[in-house]
């Protein structure tokens, strides 16, 4: 137990016993290993993998960091020492550990506030399910060289262009839109830019929901690894769907296409998109709670 003489910071509002934090740490590491260890083995042999390559290259959070468990801010770990952890923000007190807020870079508070605003706006906004995954098609429309040039396409270039021109482009996510080809960008219904990013985010968007993983790890280790793991698991599921609905042919990798060029395929896409949205909302809510908690620490 902590001695009565020891001053525990007021932002410590929870604690885990030795058995509890060890179990949570092991559960986290085991779950992440099941998701990525085979991939890491293939990557060590320079084998490409379009789902997890995207999540680790585009989002740029190291697999080794993803595997490290953090309780997040405000939790005391009983019978623990800083040497038990692989990050420097831990402080010990009477043989117990917690994340010491003095190690948080206060220049990041404005980023924290901006991300919280994005999360809150996308939580409250009505979801839209009418895009049918056309963003990936707009990224290869009339392109001389496709982004994933190690993959084959399901259509030839002329057929693909004809299909894109037959469908409305209604992308609301700037970080997808910015990869559209120059020929595709003017066809999008919305004018998207970095300045209106937060105002255009909506929770039906696959990339908005994949970004929950980014917003979670951006504040690692202050956001709990349990939340980061949930966001990563959703991002994996979402990226699988994203690539199935893309113009790339991934059948040799076990991914049967969602043929959005057909009515049946569009129905399948919308059904899965709605399921992703339902799964995303509790994670978005948890992230908002943890971001608010982190901000409140600085107002004490």
Secondary structure, DSSP 8 states (H G I E B T S, - for coil): ---TTS---TT--EEE-HHHHHHHHHHHHHHHHHHHHHHHHHHHTT---HHHHHHHHTS---HHHHHS----TTEEETT--GGGSSSTTEEEETTEEEE-GGGS-GGGHHHHHHHHHHHHHHHHS------TTHHHHHTTTT-SS-SSTTS-BSS-HHHHHHHHHHS-B----HHHHTTS-HHHHTTBSS---GGGHHHH--TT-HHHHHHHHHHHHTTTTTS-HHHHHHHHHHHHHHHHHHHHTSSB--GGGT-----TTSHHHHHHHHHHHHHHHHHHHHHHHHHHHHHHHHHHHHH-
